[in-house]
């Protein structure tokens, strides 16, 4: 996964796979998703990312499998 932020347009682009996109769907006024030929998520575009997604506070935490 890659997250790219374009400060000049306050837009975040999150790539989930390297597959080509064949369809873009508008989820809301500021959120778009791109799908591959099988309907799988390829990428997500968030406009006005600071206000809509808190892009300045992105973090990543991996949770390993907990033994039962």
C-alpha positions as CSV (number, residue, x, y, z in Angstrom):
1,X,0.0,0.0,0.0
2,X,1.2,3.5,-0.9
3,X,-0.2,6.8,0.4
4,X,0.6,9.9,-1.6
5,X,-0.5,13.3,-0.4
6,X,-0.6,16.3,-2.8
7,X,-0.4,19.5,-0.6
8,X,-1.3,21.8,-3.5
9,X,-4.7,20.2,-3.9
10,X,-5.1,18.7,-0.4
11,X,-5.7,15.4,-2.0
12,X,-4.7,11.9,-0.7
13,X,-4.3,9.0,-3.0
14,X,-4.1,5.5,-1.4
15,X,-3.0,2.7,-3.7
16,X,-3.9,-0.8,-2.5
17,X,-2.7,-2.8,-5.5
18,X,-0.9,-2.5,-8.8
19,X,-3.8,-3.7,-10.8
20,X,-5.2,-1.5,-13.5
21,X,-8.4,0.4,-12.6
22,X,-11.4,-0.2,-14.9
23,X,-14.1,1.7,-12.9
24,X,-14.2,4.7,-10.6
25,X,-17.1,5.1,-8.2
26,X,-18.1,8.3,-6.3
27,X,-18.7,7.3,-2.7
28,X,-19.4,10.8,-1.5
29,X,-18.6,14.3,-2.6
30,X,-14.9,14.0,-1.6
31,X,-14.3,10.2,-1.7
32,X,-13.7,8.1,-4.8
33,X,-12.7,4.5,-5.2
34,X,-11.2,2.7,-8.2
35,X,-11.9,-0.9,-8.9
36,X,-10.3,-3.6,-11.1
37,X,-12.0,-5.9,-13.5
38,X,-13.1,-8.2,-10.7
39,X,-14.6,-5.5,-8.5
40,X,-11.6,-5.4,-6.1
41,X,-10.4,-2.2,-4.6
42,X,-7.4,-0.7,-6.4
43,X,-7.2,2.8,-5.0
44,X,-9.0,5.5,-3.0
45,X,-8.9,9.3,-3.6
46,X,-9.8,11.6,-0.7
47,X,-10.3,15.3,-1.6
48,X,-9.9,17.9,1.2
49,X,-7.9,15.2,3.0
50,X,-6.9,17.3,6.0
51,X,-10.5,18.0,7.0
52,X,-12.0,14.7,5.8
53,X,-9.4,12.2,6.7
54,X,-7.0,13.7,9.2
55,X,-4.2,13.1,6.8
56,X,-1.7,14.9,8.9
57,X,-2.1,12.2,11.6
58,X,-1.5,9.0,9.5
59,X,0.0,6.1,11.4
60,X,0.5,2.4,10.9
61,X,0.4,-0.3,13.6
62,X,0.7,-4.0,12.8
63,X,-1.1,-6.3,15.2
64,X,0.4,-9.8,15.2
65,X,-1.7,-12.9,15.8
66,X,-2.3,-13.3,19.5
67,X,-1.8,-16.9,20.8
68,X,-5.0,-18.3,22.3
